[in-house]
Amino acid sequence: MKKFAVVVVLFLCIHAENYTYLTWEQHDIHNHITVHFFSPNKRFPSLLVNYSSDKQQGTQPFVETGIPFIDNVYVRSTVGGSVTKVKNKYQYVYHTTLHNLRAGCEYTFRLHDHSKNFEGKTKKFRTPPLQKIRLIAGGDMGYADTEIVPILQQAAAKAPDVALIGGDIAYANGEKKNLPRWISWFKHWQDNMVSKEGHLIPMILAIGNHEVDRVLLWKQAPFYFGFFFQGGKPYFTRKIGKHATLIVLDTDHIYSYSSQRRWLKKQLQKYNNSTFKIAMYHVPLYPAHRDFDNSDSVTARQLWLPLFDQYNLDIGLEHHDHVFKRSKRLKNNRVVQQGGTIYLGDGSFGRRPRSVEKRYYIEKALQAKHFWFLEIDTNRIFIQAVDDNGKTLDQFTLDKKGENQ
């Protein structure tokens, strides 16, 4: 009975917190940012944000939405969304996008709602620079402190400008009963993913299978769309500095592989002059644990790989298998010495790693938790894999000619 009481008190303490986090709604991440505020229990109908830098300042209202559940039926759109009732407590999500920001600039901001006598703490973020931009990338996280806190701390120590999250975030499976997993995840993210200068680290998030409720007749991801305002669809592009373009894809969780193919080709054509082209998605084309011929990987290789090869994709960020992996240079399913694509994966940014399989296309693979660190400069990307103890598992440099060192 005592243990039960402790658990209840702990959950209520966590549940009473509010969470502030950052994403982007539009392609150019250097001139805007989307501020989110998640209040598990309390409504803030007049919530505002004051923000400023050394050369600009402003005040902006938030839009109130909710996790899109309606009588146990999920709706895809979150535009003008509804308030969601979970265990007789309403869950409110607020967001606002700050525009006309300057690249590489520090901003302070503070949330307040005088109608509720609420004054938030002053927080900071830094818009990504156009040159020498630093990223961390990983997926398959989890929500328990023992799973993710050590590796989040190692990731924050790299002082990234952007965090790329490749799906399977809080393992809530789109189910209302699993809301506490998201609350736990947000607490650990808010407490740990802050740079030593105090900057919140913004996110770009792909969707994974554990964001989706597959029990319904159609697949829906209410938490993914309700918590993260990234433009309304789980596939989109982002400008990463002056020299890279990121393409985020949905590996058949909401949208099928085939339904994205025409869009993918158009984006690869549009950004074909980018020095570096990077794709991020959940299920790997080249798995290091699951069977090479699993249906998802086969379909992705059939429909997407010809486009990756045709338009010279540099890096594929893959997840889902819960192992550390770097592929050889690959083109047309063959190992090549120059050009081609390097596939980095495969998740385990918190989740327990699995065994690895020997495959012709694998350069290195380990049963290890990890994240990837990428520093993108004019002509090169420095790439490093780091485990939850801060140990370097792998590192190499990719130059604009596609030669790794």
C-alpha positions, 0 to 999 in steps of 0.5 A: 500500500505504501509503494502504491501511495508513493507511485501515485504521489510521484505521478501527480507531481510529474503530471502537475508540471508544464512543458515547453519545447520547440520545433519548426513548422516551415522549411527554413529553420533559420528564420522562425521557430515554433514554441509549444506549451503542454499543460496536462491539467490546467487551461491557459486561455490568454497565454502569451509569449514575450521574446527578445534578442539584442536587436528585436522583441515581440509579444505573440499569443498562443493557439490552443489545441488538444490531442485529437481524440474524439470519442475514441476515434482519432482525427488526423488534422490538428488545425483548430483541434479539440480539447481531449479528455483523458482519465477525466483530466483535460490535456491542453497543447498550445503553440505559436510560431515566431517569424522573422528571426535572425540565424545564429542569434540567441533569444530569450522568451517568457510565457505568461497568462495574467488571467491565471496569474501565471508567469513562466520562467525565462528560457532561451533558444538559439536559432541555428547558424547558417554555417557549421551547424551541429545536429544530433540524430537518434530514434527508438527512445522510451520514457523511463529515466533509466532508458533515456536520461544518461544518453540525453545528457550525452547528446546535450553535451554536444551542444547541438543546434537541432535534434533529429528524432527518428520515431518511436519516441515515447512508445505510447502507441497512440493510446490514451491510456499511455499519456503518462509515458509522454508526460515522463518523456517530456519531463526528461527532455525538458530537464536534460536537453538543454545546452550548457549555455541554457538553450533549449534544443529544438526538434525535428521528428519523424513518425514511427510505428510506436506513434500509431494505434493500429487497432483501429480500422485506419491508422492514426497518431494522435500524440505525434500530430497533437504534440508536434506542429511541423506542418500537418503531415509526417513527411516534409523538408527542412533547410539545414544551414546553407549546405544541406537539405533534410527530407523526412519520410513516413515509412507506412505508418500513416502514409504509404510508401507509394503515396509519397513517391511522387512528392519525394521525387519532386523534393529531390529534384527541387533540392538537387543542388544542395551540397548534402541531401539527408533523409530521415525515416523510421524503418531501415532500407538496410536493416542490421537486425531484422531480416533483409527481406522484411516487407517494409524494407523491401517496399522502401527499396523498391519505391524509394531507393531508385530515387535516392540513387538517381538524385545522389542522396548522401545519408539515410538516417534509419531506425527501428532495429535498435542497434548501431550501424553504419553501412558501406557506400551503396548504390543500386543495392551494391557496394561502391567505392565513390558516390552512393549513400551511407545509411546510419542507424538503427535507433536505440537512442534509449531503448535496449539494443538488440543483436546485429546480423552480418550483412554484405552492406554493413561497414560497422555494427554493434549491439549498443545504445547510441546517437549520431552527431553531425557537424555540417560545414561548407564542404564536409560533414563530420560524423560521430556515433556516441554511446550513453557513456560518452564513448565514441563508437565510430567517426568519419568525415564525408566531403562534398564529393562523397568520399569518407575519410 
